[in-house]
Amino acid sequence: MAAKKKVNDYGGDLIKTGRGAKTPMKTFTRLLKYSFLRNKFATACVVVFVLLASVANVTAASRVSVITTELIAHQSNADMSLVYSNIIMMACIYAVGAISSFSYNLIMMYIAQGTLRKMRDDMFATMQTLPLQYFDTHTHGDLMSLYTNDVDTMRQLLTQTIPQLISSMLTLIAVLAFMIMYSVTLLLVVLVVLTGIVFATKFIGGRSAKYYLANQKALGALNGYVEEMTEGQKVIKVFCHEEKARAAFREVNDRLNDAGSIANGYAFLMGPINNNLGYLQYVLVALAGILIMAFGGEQGLLSIYCGIQNAGEANRLALMAGMLVSFLMYTRQFNMPVMQVSQQFSAIVMALAGAERIFEMMDTTPEDEGGEITLTHGEVEDGGWAWKKPLPDGSCEYIPLKGDIRFNDVVFGYKPEKVILKHISLYARPGQKIAFVGSTGAGKTTITNLINRFYDIQSGTITYDGINIRDIKKSDLRRSLGIVLQDTHLFTGTVMDNIRYGRLEATDEECINAAKLANADSFITHLPDGYQTMLKGDGANLSQGQRQLLAIARAMVSQCPVIILDEATSSIDTRTEKLIEQGMDKLMEGRTVFVIAHRLSTVRNSHAIMVLDHGEIIERGNHEQLIEQKGKYYQLYTGAFELE
């Protein structure tokens, strides 16, 4: 049952709910602005080269009628110099077309790569500004799919589809002009069959479009599931859930297969239908042309073009035969752009679906940076940390950063209709250690998330040195807070880089001193390359305790006046816990500290302990006071009641 629920979370009924881009023209226009308006000169060059290639291909075909007419009209007495000169002219024209085609494709490659680089940069920059709530509601695999699969659809659209669309449009215009000049009657035959091709394209394409977004979503769901299963391999093997994982994967994979099969099935059906209609059109044009020749119909304006005036019967038939041969070539050239566009239809739909997903992420409202009060260091008399508050007259007021944090009747819920914290009031004076204890889900971590303003409260106020934290710029607020989490995340890089992550301008000496204070220096120096040892896979070559010590060193080097310790010792052995506690004691000296702990032994020396239950503070006091009360804390401490 659990496996089934997880699978539904990774895709749902994507086939039924799938649809194409909501606003395809708006998305397409925005994509064109995003790519071509940023490269105006290169785009102009592309248009010129596409125009040259299209005109060259169309013009070359007109030479065939001249050659055919000359050979049929004069047969053995044909002017071969005229024939050869037209053949050479055709070769030159086709050469110009080939060079132009190569040139615009090369330029489009550079435009596309530059656009995709810019798009990925903007996506990543946007992602850094999004609130945590966005990541709570989107799987990592789905976000990765934006950077890989969806961006890749842009590459095909920019390098192949859009140049093809421009070329097709110009080719259609040029061919249409020549066909009108040759024969309006035959052109009408072409347009009648073309109506059927356009109808087939619209009919089939309309049914395939809605499945391509489902395909992209299913692919993102598959990526998310694979990522989760990859990270959870130890758990899978411990509980022998390999078969269930495989079964769940097959279900997610089947959804992707179904969406892709339906979408591509329609797309592949479009090609054969249009090709056969094209062949039918070719036959009908040839038949109509023969009838015109047989019954003396129109010969168009080609007699003037070929220089054959006052043509006799034989010359008239030769002229019309030449015209018909060229017109049949134009018929294929007229159909070719339509066929190419229909073949690119699936790429267009996929690209627009991917672009819409990308732009939707980029248009997500960024996290509000908060107020205008910033954090400064060294601008006050004692050279310490201070809040810099702009005043109406243009001057600034400096408020010393002490670490006084207060909650006043705070109400909060991740969803407004579901309240997590109920009228919380508490204070932490500078230098105090405040501990939160309680069972899982009581609201301990939520309180620390509110101090960081990862989420905003529904009512009440949170003040920091007497300042409402809503008035403090978020980046500066968070710069004043050092955090050590239970699940430590280490980045790919050296040990030194990971410690320096707490303060990027820290020197090597400061990082080493921080490691010594955190009791991490001993194990670091025993690593193969010491502080230059490369860490990968979230520090997989280190133990949990070693990763935690690095996290403490990272917090120490940050020199933050307020520290948050979120169950930092809950998953390590007692010996390592002693080392970490020693490191944390040094980290906490002179700082305001908030501690969340399941092991009550780590909070005994706290100035105040808050016992939470269902989002409310039910007891508060120091260790001795709470033991004397013999309430919930007493039961937790003596083992009469388990935290879990």
C-alpha positions in Angstrom: 0.0 0.0 0.0 2.8 2.4 0.9 4.6 1.6 -2.3 1.5 2.3 -4.3 1.1 5.7 -2.6 4.7 6.6 -3.4 4.3 5.7 -7.0 1.2 7.9 -7.2 3.3 10.7 -5.7 5.7 10.2 -8.6 3.5 10.8 -11.5 -0.2 10.3 -10.7 -2.5 9.8 -13.6 -0.4 11.8 -16.0 -1.9 10.3 -19.2 -5.4 11.5 -18.5 -4.4 14.9 -17.2 -1.7 15.6 -19.7 -2.0 18.6 -22.0 0.2 20.8 -24.1 1.5 24.2 -23.2 -1.3 26.4 -21.8 -0.3 29.5 -23.8 1.8 28.1 -26.8 2.0 31.4 -28.7 2.9 33.4 -25.6 5.5 30.9 -24.7 6.9 30.7 -28.2 7.1 34.5 -28.5 8.9 34.7 -25.1 11.3 32.1 -26.2 12.1 34.0 -29.5 12.7 37.1 -27.5 14.9 35.2 -25.0 17.0 33.8 -27.8 17.0 35.9 -30.9 16.6 39.4 -29.5 19.7 38.8 -27.4 21.6 38.1 -30.7 20.2 40.6 -33.2 23.2 40.7 -35.5 23.5 36.9 -35.6 19.8 36.6 -36.2 19.9 39.0 -39.1 22.7 37.0 -40.6 20.6 33.8 -40.2 17.7 35.4 -42.0 19.9 36.6 -44.9 21.5 33.2 -45.3 18.1 31.4 -45.0 16.7 33.7 -47.7 19.7 33.0 -50.0 19.3 29.3 -49.5 15.6 29.3 -50.1 15.8 31.6 -53.2 18.7 29.5 -54.6 16.8 26.2 -54.4 13.8 27.7 -56.0 15.6 29.6 -58.7 17.7 26.6 -59.7 14.5 24.7 -60.5 13.5 27.3 -63.1 16.6 26.4 -65.1 15.2 22.9 -65.7 12.3 24.3 -67.8 14.7 26.2 -70.0 16.8 23.1 -70.6 13.7 20.8 -71.1 12.1 23.2 -73.6 15.3 23.6 -75.6 15.9 19.9 -75.8 12.3 19.0 -76.8 11.7 22.0 -79.2 14.9 21.5 -81.2 15.9 17.9 -80.3 19.0 17.1 -82.3 19.5 20.7 -83.3 19.3 21.9 -79.7 21.6 24.7 -78.6 23.9 22.7 -76.3 25.7 25.9 -75.2 22.4 27.1 -73.8 21.9 23.7 -72.1 25.4 23.6 -70.6 25.3 27.2 -69.5 22.0 26.6 -67.6 23.4 23.4 -66.1 26.5 25.4 -64.9 24.2 28.1 -63.6 22.2 25.5 -61.7 25.3 24.2 -60.1 26.4 27.6 -59.1 23.0 28.5 -57.7 22.9 25.2 -55.7 26.4 25.9 -54.4 25.3 29.3 -53.1 22.4 27.6 -51.5 24.6 24.9 -49.9 27.0 27.5 -48.5 24.2 29.6 -47.2 22.6 26.6 -45.6 25.8 25.6 -43.9 26.3 29.2 -42.7 22.9 29.7 -41.1 23.1 26.3 -39.4 26.5 27.1 -37.9 25.3 30.5 -36.7 22.2 28.9 -35.2 24.3 26.4 -33.3 26.1 29.3 -31.6 22.9 31.2 -30.9 21.3 28.0 -29.4 24.3 27.2 -27.2 24.5 30.8 -25.9 20.7 30.8 -25.3 20.8 27.5 -23.4 23.8 28.7 -21.3 21.9 31.9 -20.4 18.7 30.0 -19.7 20.5 27.6 -17.3 22.3 30.6 -15.6 18.9 32.4 -15.2 17.2 29.2 -13.9 19.9 28.6 -11.3 20.0 32.2 -10.3 16.2 32.1 -9.9 16.4 28.9 -7.9 18.6 30.6 -5.4 15.9 33.2 -4.7 13.0 30.8 -4.3 11.5 30.1 -0.8 11.9 26.7 0.9 8.2 26.1 0.3 8.9 25.8 -3.4 11.3 22.9 -2.8 8.9 21.3 -0.4 6.4 21.0 -3.2 8.7 20.0 -6.0 10.8 16.8 -6.1 14.5 17.1 -6.8 14.1 14.8 -9.8 11.5 17.1 -11.3 13.8 20.1 -10.8 16.7 18.2 -12.4 14.5 17.4 -15.3 14.1 21.1 -16.0 17.9 21.5 -16.4 18.3 18.4 -18.5 15.3 17.2 -20.5 13.4 20.4 -20.8 16.5 22.4 -21.7 17.5 19.8 -24.2 14.1 20.3 -26.0 15.1 23.9 -26.4 18.3 22.9 -28.1 16.5 21.0 -30.8 14.0 23.8 -31.3 16.6 26.4 -31.7 19.1 24.5 -33.8 16.7 22.6 -36.1 13.1 23.6 -35.8 13.2 27.4 -35.9 15.6 27.6 -38.8 13.5 25.0 -40.6 10.4 27.2 -40.0 12.1 30.3 -41.4 13.4 28.4 -44.4 10.0 26.8 -45.0 8.2 30.1 -44.9 10.6 31.8 -47.3 10.6 28.8 -49.6 6.8 28.7 -49.7 6.7 32.4 -50.7 9.3 32.0 -53.4 7.8 28.8 -54.8 4.3 30.3 -54.7 5.5 33.2 -56.8 7.0 30.9 -59.5 4.0 28.6 -59.5 1.6 31.6 -60.1 3.9 32.7 -63.0 3.8 29.2 -64.5 0.1 28.1 -64.1 -2.7 29.3 -61.9 -4.7 26.2 -62.8 -2.1 23.7 -61.6 -1.6 25.9 -58.5 -5.3 25.4 -57.6 -4.8 21.6 -57.8 -1.8 21.9 -55.4 -3.8 24.0 -52.9 -6.7 21.6 -52.9 -4.5 18.7 -51.9 -2.5 21.0 -49.5 -5.8 21.7 -47.7 -6.0 18.0 -46.9 -2.4 17.9 -45.7 -3.0 20.9 -43.4 -6.2 19.4 -42.0 -4.4 16.1 -41.3 -1.5 17.9 -39.6 -3.9 19.9 -37.4 -6.1 16.9 -36.7 -3.3 14.5 -35.7 -1.1 17.2 -34.1 -3.9 18.5 -32.0 -4.3 15.0 -30.5 -0.6 14.5 -29.9 0.1 17.9 -28.3 -1.7 17.2 -25.0 0.4 14.1 -24.4 3.8 15.7 -24.7 3.5 17.7 -21.5 2.4 14.5 -19.8 5.5 12.9 -21.3 7.8 15.6 -19.8 6.1 15.4 -16.4 6.3 11.6 -16.4 10.0 11.9 -17.2 10.5 14.3 -14.3 8.6 11.9 -12.0 10.9 9.0 -13.2 14.0 11.1 -12.4 12.7 11.9 -9.0 11.9 8.3 -8.2 15.4 7.1 -9.4 17.1 9.8 -7.4 15.2 8.8 -4.2 15.9 5.1 -4.7 19.5 5.8 -5.4 19.9 7.8 -2.1 17.9 5.2 -0.2 19.8 2.1 -1.4 21.0 1.2 2.1 17.4 1.3 3.5 16.1 -0.7 0.5 18.7 -3.4 1.1 18.2 -3.5 4.9 14.5 -4.1 4.5 14.9 -6.3 1.5 12.6 -4.1 -0.6 14.4 -4.6 -3.9 11.4 -6.4 -5.5 9.0 -3.7 -4.3 11.3 -0.9 -5.6 11.6 -2.7 -8.9 7.8 -3.1 -9.1 7.2 0.6 -8.2 9.8 1.6 -10.8 8.1 -0.4 -13.5 4.8 1.4 -12.7 6.5 4.8 -13.0 8.3 3.7 -16.1 5.1 2.4 -17.6 3.5 5.8 -17.2 6.4 7.4 -19.1 6.2 4.7 -21.7 2.4 5.1 -22.2 2.7 8.9 -22.5 5.6 8.7 -24.9 4.0 6.0 -27.0 0.8 7.9 -27.5 2.5 11.2 -28.2 5.1 9.7 -30.6 2.5 7.4 -32.1 0.5 10.4 -33.3 3.7 12.2 -34.4 5.0 9.2 -36.5 1.5 8.8 -38.0 1.6 12.3 -39.4 4.6 11.6 -41.6 3.3 8.7 -43.7 -0.1 10.3 -44.1 1.3 13.6 -45.4 3.8 11.8 -47.6 1.1 9.8 -49.3 -1.0 12.9 -49.7 2.1 14.5 -51.3 2.4 11.7 -53.8 -1.3 12.0 -54.6 -0.8 15.7 -55.2 2.2 15.0 -57.5 0.1 12.6 -59.6 -2.9 14.9 -59.8 -0.7 17.9 -60.9 1.0 15.7 -63.6 -2.4 14.5 -64.8 -3.8 18.1 -64.9 -0.7 19.3 -66.7 -1.0 16.6 -69.4 -4.6 17.5 -69.9 -3.7 21.2 -70.3 -1.1 20.2 -72.9 -3.5 17.9 -74.7 -6.4 20.4 -74.9 -4.3 23.5 -75.5 -4.8 25.2 -72.1 -2.8 27.9 -70.5 0.9 28.2 -71.1 1.5 30.9 -68.5 4.1 33.6 -68.8 7.0 31.2 -69.5 7.2 32.0 -73.2 8.5 35.5 -72.3 10.8 34.1 -69.7 12.3 31.6 -72.1 12.6 34.0 -74.9 10.4 31.9 -77.2 7.9 34.3 -78.8 5.2 33.6 -81.4 5.8 29.9 -80.6 4.4 27.4 -83.1 2.5 24.2 -82.1 5.7 22.1 -81.6 7.4 24.9 -79.6 4.2 25.4 -77.6 4.1 21.8 -76.5 7.8 21.9 -75.8 7.3 25.1 -73.8 4.5 23.6 -71.8 6.4 20.3 -71.2 9.3 22.3 -69.8 6.8 24.3 -67.7 5.2 21.1 -66.4 8.6 19.5 -65.5 9.6 22.6 -63.5 6.1 22.9 -62.0 6.3 19.3 -60.8 9.6 20.2 -59.2 8.0 23.2 -57.5 5.2 20.9 -56.3 7.7 18.8 -54.4 9.4 22.0 -53.2 6.0 23.4 -52.1 5.2 20.3 -50.2 8.6 19.8 -48.7 8.3 22.8 -46.2 4.8 21.6 -45.2 6.2 18.1 -44.6 9.2 19.4 -42.7 7.0 21.5 -40.5 4.7 18.6 -39.8 7.7 16.4 -39.0 9.0 19.1 -36.6 5.6 19.4 -35.0 6.4 17.0 -32.2 9.7 18.9 -31.4 7.7 22.1 -31.3 5.1 20.8 -28.9 7.8 19.2 -26.6 9.9 22.3 -26.7 6.9 24.6 -25.9 5.9 22.2 -23.0 9.5 22.3 -21.7 9.8 26.0 -22.1 6.5 26.6 -20.3 7.8 24.5 -17.4 11.0 26.4 -17.3 9.4 29.8 -17.5 6.9 28.8 -14.9 9.8 28.1 -12.5 11.6 31.3 -13.5 8.3 33.3 -12.9 7.8 31.9 -9.5 7.6 34.7 -7.0 11.1 35.0 -5.3 11.5 35.0 -1.6 10.9 38.4 -0.1 14.2 39.8 1.1 12.5 41.5 4.0 13.2 45.0 5.3 16.0 47.5 4.9 17.9 46.9 8.1 21.3 45.2 7.3 24.1 43.6 9.3 27.4 45.4 9.6 30.7 44.6 11.2 33.4 47.1 12.3 31.3 50.3 11.8 30.5 50.8 15.5 32.9 52.0 18.2 33.8 48.6 19.6 34.3 47.2 16.0 31.7 44.5 16.6 28.5 43.4 14.9 25.6 45.9 14.6 22.3 46.4 12.9 22.3 49.3 10.4 18.9 50.9 10.4 18.3 53.7 7.7 16.5 56.8 9.0 14.2 59.1 7.1 16.7 61.9 7.1 19.2 59.7 5.2 21.4 58.9 8.2 21.7 55.5 9.9 21.2 54.2 13.4 23.4 51.5 14.6 21.9 49.0 17.0 24.5 46.6 18.6 23.9 43.0 17.8 23.5 41.2 21.2 21.4 38.2 20.3 18.3 39.0 22.2 15.5 37.0 20.4 11.8 37.1 21.5 8.6 35.4 20.3 5.5 37.3 21.2 2.2 35.4 20.8 3.4 33.7 17.6 0.9 31.6 15.6 2.1 29.7 12.6 1.1 26.9 10.2 2.7 25.7 7.0 -0.8 25.8 5.7 -3.0 28.6 7.1 -5.8 26.1 7.8 -3.5 23.8 9.8 -1.9 25.6 12.8 1.4 24.1 14.0 2.5 26.7 16.7 -0.2 28.1 18.9 0.4 31.4 20.7 4.1 30.8 21.4 5.9 33.4 23.6 9.5 33.0 24.7 12.7 35.0 25.0 16.4 34.3 24.8 18.7 36.9 26.4 22.2 37.4 25.0 24.5 34.6 26.0 21.7 32.3 27.1 21.2 28.7 26.0 17.6 27.8 25.3 16.6 24.2 24.8 13.5 22.8 23.1 12.4 19.3 24.0 9.3 17.3 23.1 8.0 14.5 21.0 8.4 14.4 17.2 6.0 16.9 15.5 5.7 19.1 18.6 7.0 22.1 16.7 10.7 22.3 17.8 12.3 22.6 14.4 9.5 24.9 13.2 10.5 27.5 15.8 14.1 27.6 14.5 12.8 27.8 10.9 10.8 30.9 11.9 13.9 32.5 13.5 15.6 32.2 10.1 12.5 33.4 8.3 12.4 30.3 6.2 8.7 30.7 6.7 6.6 33.7 7.8 4.2 33.7 10.8 0.5 34.2 10.5 0.3 36.5 13.6 2.4 37.7 16.5 5.9 39.1 16.3 9.5 37.8 16.4 12.0 40.4 17.5 15.8 40.4 17.3 17.5 42.9 19.5 14.2 44.7 19.7 13.8 44.8 15.9 11.0 43.0 14.2 12.7 40.4 12.0 10.4 41.4 9.1 12.3 44.7 9.0 15.7 42.9 8.6 16.9 41.9 5.2 16.8 38.1 5.1 20.3 37.5 3.9 21.7 39.7 6.7 19.4 38.0 9.3 20.6 34.6 8.2 24.2 35.8 8.2 23.9 36.4 11.9 22.8 32.8 12.6 25.0 29.8 12.7 23.2 26.4 12.2 24.3 22.9 12.9 21.7 20.4 11.6 21.2 16.8 12.4 21.6 15.9 8.7 24.8 17.6 7.7 25.3 18.4 4.0 28.8 18.5 2.7 29.6 19.8 -0.7 31.9 18.4 -3.4 35.3 20.0 -2.6 38.1 19.9 0.0 37.7 19.7 3.7 39.0 23.3 3.9 36.4 24.4 1.4 33.6 22.9 3.4 34.7 24.6 6.6 35.1 27.9 4.8 31.5 27.6 3.6 30.6 29.2 6.9 32.4 32.4 5.9 33.9 32.5 2.4 36.4 35.2 3.3 37.9 33.2 6.2 41.6 32.4 5.9 43.1 29.0 6.1 44.4 29.7 9.6 40.9 30.7 10.8 39.4 27.5 9.3 42.1 25.4 11.0 41.5 27.1 14.3 37.8 26.6 14.0 38.5 22.9 13.3 40.6 22.7 16.4 37.9 24.3 18.6 35.4 21.8 17.2 37.8 18.8 18.0 37.8 18.1 14.2 41.5 18.8 13.6 42.6 15.4 14.9 40.8 13.3 12.4 41.3 15.8 9.5 45.1 15.6 9.9 44.8 11.8 9.6 43.0 12.0 6.2 45.1 11.2 3.1 45.5 14.9 2.1 44.6 16.5 5.4 42.6 19.7 4.9 43.0 19.3 1.1 41.2 15.9 1.1 38.5 15.9 -1.6 35.0 15.1 -0.3 32.4 13.7 -2.7 29.0 12.2 -2.3 28.1 14.3 0.7 31.2 13.2 2.5 30.5 9.5 2.1 34.1 8.7 3.1 33.6 10.2 6.5 31.6 8.9 9.5 28.5 10.6 10.7 30.3 12.0 13.7 33.2 13.4 11.5 30.7 15.1 9.3 29.0 16.6 12.3 32.3 17.9 13.6 32.9 19.6 10.3 29.5 21.2 10.5 30.4 22.6 13.9 33.7 23.9 12.6 31.7 25.5 9.7 29.5 27.2 12.3 32.5 28.3 14.3 34.3 29.9 11.4 31.1 31.9 10.6 31.5 33.9 13.9 27.8 34.2 14.2 26.4 35.7 17.5 23.4 33.3 17.5 23.7 29.5 17.1 21.0 27.0 16.3 21.7 23.3 17.1 19.0 21.1 15.6 19.5 17.6 17.1 23.2 17.8 16.3 24.1 14.7 18.3 21.1 12.4 18.0 22.6 9.9 15.6 26.2 9.4 16.8 28.0 7.3 19.4 28.6 8.4 23.0 32.3 8.9 22.6 31.9 11.1 19.5 29.1 12.9 21.3 31.5 13.9 24.0 33.8 15.4 21.4 31.0 17.2 19.7 29.6 18.5 23.0 33.1 19.8 23.9 33.2 21.5 20.4 29.7 22.9 20.9 30.5 24.2 24.3 33.3 26.2 22.8 31.0 27.2 19.9 28.3 28.5 22.4 30.6 30.6 24.6 29.3 34.2 24.6 26.6 33.4 22.1 22.8 33.0 22.2 22.1 29.4 21.5 18.9 27.5 20.6 19.2 23.7 21.1 16.8 21.0 19.9 17.6 17.7 21.4 16.2 14.2 21.9 19.0 13.3 24.3 18.1 15.2 27.4 21.6 14.9 28.8 22.7 17.5 26.3 20.3 20.2 27.6 20.8 19.9 31.3 23.0 23.0 31.4 20.6 25.2 29.5 19.4 28.4 31.1 15.8 27.6 30.1 14.2 24.4 28.8 10.9 24.7 26.8 8.8 21.5 26.7 6.5 21.5 23.6 3.5 19.4 23.0 1.3 19.8 19.9 2.6 23.3 19.1 2.2 24.7 22.7 4.8 25.3 25.4 3.4 23.3 28.3 6.4 23.6 30.7 9.4 26.0 31.0 12.3 26.4 33.4 15.8 25.1 34.0 16.6 21.5 34.6 16.2 21.5 38.3 13.0 23.5 38.2 11.4 21.1 35.8 12.5 18.0 37.7 10.9 19.5 40.8 7.6 20.1 38.9 7.5 16.3 38.1 5.6 17.0 34.9 6.2 16.0 31.3 9.9 16.8 31.4 10.4 14.8 34.6 8.7 11.8 32.9 10.9 12.2 29.8 14.1 12.5 31.8 13.3 9.6 34.1 12.2 7.4 31.2 8.6 7.2 32.3 7.5 8.7 29.0 9.4 8.2 25.7 10.0 11.2 23.4 8.8 9.2 20.4 
